[in-house]
Amino acid sequence: MSLERIDSLIEARWIAPVVPAGVVLEGHAVAVRDGRIVAVLPAEQAQTRFAADQRVDLGDHLLIPGLVNAHTHAAMTLMRGLADDLALMPWLTKHIWPVEGALMSADFVRDGVELAAAEMLRGGVTCCQDMYFFPDVAAAGFERMGMRATVGLIVIEFPSAWAGTIDEYFEKGTRVHDQWRGHPLISTSLAPHAPYTVSDQSFKRIRTLSDQFDIRIQCHVHETAQEIADSKRDHNERPLARLKRLGVLSEALTAVHMTQLSDSEIEQCARAGVVVVHCPESNLKLASGFCPVARLLDAGIQVGLGTDGCASNNDLDLLGEARTAAFLGKGVSQDPSQLDAHQALRMATLGSALALGLQDSIGSIEAGKWADLTAVSLSALELQPVYNPVSHLIYAAGRQHVSDVWVAGKRRVAAGVLQGIDQAALAAKARRWAVRARSAQAAANAPDTQGQA
């Protein structure tokens, strides 16, 4: 009897496939061919069934689905730590937007995306959903780095280096969508920035395009109490009510942040099929509020996990985000049984894949899905002893314990080392941008001396 040929056989002491929920497989292997998972089965059976071109024996590792960062602004990695310890609107209007206005370009996005992708891959993140200017450049950057990404087709009412008018945002976004349609790594979503930066007319166009392109809508929604107050003043209704009136509150919507929610709004989101992305560390750092994750889950709402951008977090560490989410979920609900380790892992994988509309392709270790995989070594002294590997993953381990990462079956990180990426060159580019960013920030916040003697 001839053995079945595969590209690689990956064995680990533990595998947490996410589906079925709460399961940990011990002494199993994942068979991969043409970038996809062929089978998940006991290692002994795998060796008698398959002939692998490459066999990877991970030893005392936990193999999980590749982590999915459901919300970030990748190029903003070049603004990491630029303006800290500020509330959202002063942070945006006095620091971030002025620096963006001075530096925004295709080169800025290219270098920022490459730096972000390298950081995410090293931390076990195989896929992200981005929202930023120059989505065409971002898509090419993620492809070049070998990382899966859903690139947001940004819509915002003010001009930028990417687009001068609202019509141009839509026209350029449509071209980006057409350019990357059907790509194995890159997909698109519509990305209206927020209710306070997007008009009613634009939201209506977005809903029409979502139906036409069959893609999701990602949007910052109910991020702060100030956003709610401003919406009631300007529109005489809360942002979610406005989105419902405009037809955007639907199964196509991925609502990011959602820290300000009433019980009735949670019920409306559940009925509409909205997916929520929780960004706990950004919300904590900006003092924006607490997303009621336990209540959302109890209502049947799917919840994914995002880091937000490095300008407000200040990292792209999704394992750290999962730990914070678990702790915060317990604290906010005052129930230690809420958001257990398996739920936190699901949010960072399958829950986030749902937020991107990619749940049929990634997010769990199942036959037929892409082989997007992350291996975490649990052999370090600070992780001993190991009673429950998934509990260790969320509560004890960190991204420094990620050893190997595969995207569509290709090894992007091996024994902790990025493959085919010049890290020194990325760091040098970041330092050059930092000099320019500091100069732009200083100019934006300099005292206005015009007219003074």
JOLIN-V29188 format. One record per backbone hydrogen bond with DSSP energy under -1.0 kcal/mol. NH is the residue of the N-H (numbers start at 1). CO is the residue of the C=O. If there is no record, write none. Layout:
# JOLIN-V29188
{{NH;CO} {NH;CO}}
This chain:
# JOLIN-V29188
{{4;49} {6;51} {7;32} {8;32} {9;54} {10;30} {11;56} {12;28} {13;59} {14;61} {15;25} {16;63} {19;17} {23;20} {25;15} {27;13} {29;41} {30;10} {31;39} {32;8} {33;36} {36;33} {37;369} {38;31} {39;31} {41;29} {43;27} {46;42} {47;43} {50;46} {51;4} {53;6} {54;7} {56;9} {58;11} {61;59} {62;376} {63;14} {64;374} {66;372} {67;124} {68;348} {69;127} {70;68} {70;305} {72;129} {76;73} {77;74} {78;75} {79;76} {80;77} {82;79} {91;87} {92;88} {93;89} {94;90} {96;91} {97;92} {99;95} {100;96} {101;97} {102;98} {103;99} {104;100} {109;105} {110;106} {111;107} {112;108} {113;109} {114;110} {115;111} {116;112} {117;113} {118;114} {119;115} {120;116} {121;117} {122;118} {123;119} {124;121} {125;120} {126;67} {127;67} {128;148} {129;69} {130;150} {131;72} {138;134} {139;135} {140;136} {141;137} {142;138} {143;139} {144;140} {145;141} {146;143} {147;142} {148;126} {149;185} {150;128} {151;187} {152;130} {153;189} {154;152} {155;191} {157;197} {160;163} {169;165} {170;166} {171;167} {172;168} {173;169} {174;170} {175;171} {176;172} {177;173} {178;174} {179;175} {180;176} {183;180} {187;149} {189;151} {190;216} {191;153} {193;155} {197;194} {203;199} {204;200} {205;201} {206;202} {207;203} {208;204} {209;205} {210;206} {211;207} {212;208} {213;209} {214;210} {215;210} {217;252} {218;190} {219;254} {220;193} {221;256} {228;224} {229;225} {230;226} {231;227} {232;228} {233;229} {234;230} {235;231} {242;238} {243;239} {244;240} {245;241} {246;242} {247;244} {248;243} {249;243} {250;248} {253;250} {254;217} {255;275} {256;219} {257;277} {258;221} {258;256} {259;222} {260;222} {266;262} {267;263} {268;264} {269;265} {270;266} {271;267} {272;268} {273;269} {274;269} {275;253} {276;302} {277;255} {278;304} {283;279} {284;280} {285;281} {286;282} {288;283} {293;291} {296;292} {297;293} {298;294} {299;295} {300;297} {301;296} {304;276} {306;278} {308;71} {312;309} {318;316} {321;317} {322;318} {323;319} {324;320} {325;321} {326;322} {327;323} {328;324} {329;325} {330;326} {331;327} {332;328} {333;329} {334;330} {335;330} {338;335} {344;340} {345;341} {346;342} {347;343} {348;344} {349;346} {351;346} {353;349} {354;350} {355;351} {356;352} {358;353} {361;358} {362;358} {365;17} {366;364} {368;37} {369;366} {370;361} {371;35} {372;370} {373;406} {374;64} {375;404} {376;62} {377;401} {378;60} {383;380} {384;381} {392;388} {393;389} {394;390} {395;391} {396;392} {397;392} {401;398} {402;399} {403;375} {404;375} {405;413} {406;373} {407;410} {409;371} {410;407} {412;405} {413;405} {414;417} {416;403} {417;414} {419;412} {423;421} {426;422} {427;423} {428;424} {429;425} {430;426} {431;427} {432;428} {433;429} {434;430} {435;431} {436;432} {437;433} {438;434} {439;435} {440;436} {441;437} {442;438} {443;439} {444;440} {445;441} {452;449}}
